[in-house]
Amino acid sequence: MRDVAVVGYATRTMPRFDGSPTMVELLVPVFQDIWEQTGWTKDDIGFWCSGSSDYLAGRAFSFVSAVDAIGTLPPVVESHVEMDAAWALYEAWVKIQTGEVDTAFVYGFGKSSAGQLRRVLALQLDPYLLTPLWPDTVSLAALQARAGIDAGLWDEKAMAEVVAAYDGRSVSDLLAEPMFADPLRKHDCARVNDGATAVVLAAGDKAREVRENPAWITGYTHNVDSQALGLRDLTTSASTKAAAAGMDLAGLDVAELYAPFSHQEIILRNDLGLGADVRVNPSGGVLQTNPMFSAGLVRIGEAASRIWDGTAGKALAHATSGPALQQNLLCLMEASR
């Protein structure tokens, strides 16, 4: 396996982006930030890969318009995943492992404010049995949260404690808020945000050209649970456990978890065996800002940043996609190889 590291990261999020619906206006300054960090130009990149959603954009092949942010001439080697860009980074990592390229630029973007996100994400469900019922993502998460409460695995107080770590309000104040989708309150659900994120990968000496302390990827894998919600235990995440099975998480300093709902952070902490000595979401977490289709890539960039600034020697990033933690990805990074 080739030594590959995260060497660049830039992100921009906001409650609502009123610029171009193609998101090019949002992507260009993010790209510029990367060039300033690395000292590279477009010519230094061997492979490009993006993550977004045509359903979210409301148009077919919407990612093609976003390529304008790269520049169409000279042509580039480019790919795309209809997924959070954390999976695009996985494709880029595999591309570097093949030896075809030494560097890769990955970006993700989404304009959630343009539609009703809860309804759009229902299109991920089984098209025959579930989507015709239009169960939105918040309602499905509420079913998951209730299943955990009924099983005695957590309670509303434990959920409020997760939120209080990022929100600044007391647990009692949070519990006094009205229900949104019982047992979830609005603060238990990630906010809707627009945004774009970019991450750069480099192999071996190319990584050392950019960073004195690159965030070396020492484990990268993902797994998926059944699309049929009735065929899995919603109070746990079997795919997260499977993804972590081959990873050495001993000595972990930081974990950036993509938990769009408060109770899902409890599930992930338990399934990953994270103790009190692991700092979880020092970035503030996805409950505060959730730019769809790049929030998972943000977790990787934030975890890598802790290695760059020397506050962590070993960091784990997690990304999820689909209802009730259906698909899960883990990226383990360390300060040295």
C-alpha positions, -999 to +999 in steps of 0.1 A: +000+000+000+012+035-009+016+061+019-012+087+013-019+117+034-045+145+036-025+177+029-052+204+022-086+212+035-110+242+030-147+246+037-174+272+035-209+268+050-239+291+055-276+289+064-285+298+028-264+304-003-281+329-027-255+327-054-255+306-086-276+274-084-247+256-100-227+263-068-197+275-089-196+308-071-194+289-038-167+265-050-143+289-065-131+306-033-129+272-016-106+260-044-086+292-041-081+286-004-066+251-013-042+267-038-030+291-012-025+264+014-006+240-008+012+264-032-001+242-060-021+249-091-045+229-112-015+214-131-002+197-099-034+176-095-035+142-111-072+133-104-104+151-095-134+137-079-166+153-066-196+143-044-231+159-047-267+150-055-287+156-086-319+152-066-308+179-042-299+202-071-331+194-090-313+188-123-297+159-141-259+158-142-256+189-121-220+181-112-210+188-148-218+224-143-196+224-111-166+214-132-165+250-144-150+258-110-120+237-121-117+252-155-125+232-186-092+238-204-068+220-204-090+189-197-086+170-164-091+134-153-124+137-133-150+115-117-181+119-095-201+100-069-237+107-062-229+106-025-212+125+003-178+136-009-162+114+019-169+086-006-154+106-034-122+109-013-123+071-010-123+068-048-095+092-050-075+073-024-080+041-044-069+059-076-036+069-059-031+034-046-032+021-082-001+042-089-017+061-118-015+094-100+003+109-070-022+137-061-060+141-060-084+170-054-118+161-039-147+184-034-183+182-023-212+206-025-249+209-018-276+236-017-301+222+008-320+255+012-334+252-024-359+225-015-374+206+014-344+184+025-365+161+046-386+152+016-357+150-009-338+125+012-369+102+012-359+094-024-330+072-009-356+048+005-370+016-011-388+028-042-416+002-039-424+000-002-412+031+016-408+061-008-445+061-018-453+067+019-428+096+020-415+090+055-391+119+060-356+116+075-365+133+108-395+109+113-373+079+106-347+092+130-374+097+156-384+060+152-348+051+158-345+073+188-377+059+203-365+023+198-333+031+218-353+047+246-377+018+248-348-006+249-332+014+278-301+022+258-304+060+263-330+085+273-340+121+265-316+134+291-286+116+274-297+130+241-298+165+256-263+161+271-250+154+235-265+187+223-254+207+254-218+199+246-221+220+214-251+242+220-241+261+251-275+257+268-281+237+299-296+202+297-327+214+317-332+243+292-329+219+263-354+194+278-379+223+283-381+228+245-412+215+227-412+182+208-405+184+170-409+147+161-413+128+194-388+121+210-368+145+190-367+183+196-354+207+170-320+209+186-316+171+184-316+174+146-288+188+124-294+222+110-300+227+072-270+244+056-256+251+022-219+247+016-189+233-002-157+215+010-125+205-006-097+181+005-064+173-012-046+139-010-009+133-019+013+103-018+048+099-002+072+128-009+045+148-027+027+150+007+059+161+025+063+189+000+032+205+013+031+196+050+058+190+076+033+168+094+008+153+069-022+134+082-013+099+069-042+077+062-037+044+080-071+029+076-100+037+052-131+015+047-168+016+045-198-007+049-235-007+044-266-021+062-298-033+046-320-006+029-350-024+045-353-007+079-372-037+093-343-061+086-318-043+110-315-033+146-319+005+145-304+008+180-270-001+168-249+004+136-237-030+123-220-014+093-200+010+115-188-020+136-179-039+104-159-009+091-140-006+124-133-043+127-099-041+109-088-008+124-065-002+154-083+025+173-061+022+204-046+055+214-071+075+195-070+112+204-099+127+183-130+114+166-150+135+142-184+118+140-211+126+114-242+122+136-271+142+121-292+134+152-282+135+188-290+099+196-269+088+166-238+101+183-246+079+213-249+049+189-216+057+172-197+063+204-209+029+217-202+010+185-167+024+181-159+019+218-149+056+223-140+063+259-139+096+278-103+101+268-113+106+231-123+141+222-154+138+201-162+165+175-138+193+187-149+211+155-184+215+169-200+186+151-227+183+124-256+193+147-243+229+144-237+229+106-247+202+081-238+210+045-253+180+028-230+160+006-198+176+020-204+172+058-187+138+058-157+153+039-157+181+066-152+154+093-121+141+075-107+176+070-113+186+106-097+154+119-067+160+097-065+195+109-060+183+145-029+163+133-016+193+114-018+216+145-002+190+167-032+185+191-037+149+180-014+121+169-042+098+159-076+109+146-107+091+133-132+106+109-167+091+103-192+098+075-227+084+070-253+083+043-288+070+040-316+067+067-308+058+103-271+054+098-275+030+068-240+035+052-209+043+072-173+052+063-143+054+086-110+072+078-081+067+103-052+092+102-020+094+121+009+119+124+036+095+114+040+063+093 
